[in-house]
């Protein structure tokens, strides 16, 4: 199954919908928080504003990689 739904639920059961936890809150929030910190550091050092790209798709890919890594090592 494509995307992050295959990481939700128990083995052998149908996947459980993530109810926006992985995509919007986890991935989007993580990317926005990281972008805000990076922008604040850049503004402090150089005084210029920054554009923050809170790419939900990129964040979901990062979180899914971590989850798949945990599963591969029984972690």
Secondary structure, 3 states (H helix, E strand, C coil): CCCCHHHCCCCCCCCCCCCCHHHHHHHHHHHHHHHHHHHHHHHHHHCCCCCCCCCHHHHHHHHHHHHHHHHHCCC
